[in-house]
Amino acid sequence: MSSEADLVLLNSALTQLMRRLRDVDELQGVGRARLSALAVLRFGGACSASELAEREMVSRATMHHVLGGLEHDGLIRRNPDPEDARRHIITLTSRGRATIERAHRARITYLREVAADIAPGRLRSACEVLDRMRDVANRGAH
């Protein structure tokens, strides 16, 4: 069982790190919700608007708004679903792919700077622990 002090430290560290990553994201000039949707499309693949809303854990109305902005900016394309004429499949445009790749590189650059003084083995151990925690959290989300 984890100690209360360890969990308080973990909470504080994750909160501060996520705040700093949000700052990095804001520098991209796209908006966090849009960047998040682009990341899901980039790393999870093309999907319908409903599937994207589910993956992002937002309402369909919210996702409709996000997608409208992304489409207006030329970052995504809505293609008719060949298996269901009522649906569209959302894909990244080349501009959308370049945008999310740039944002991803900015995050990785920031994390590289933050982790520069951490021994590779300790960083690997931290990654394994966080990956396990993510898996447990994702199982509980469904």
Secondary structure, 3 states (H helix, E strand, C coil): CCCHHHHHHHHHHHHHHHHHHHHHHHCCCCCHHHHHHHHHHHHHCCEEHHHHHHHHCCCHHHHHHHHHHHHHCCCEEEEEECCEEEEEEEEECHHHHHHHHHHHHHHHHHHHHHCCCCCHHHHHHHHHHHHHHHHHHHHHHC
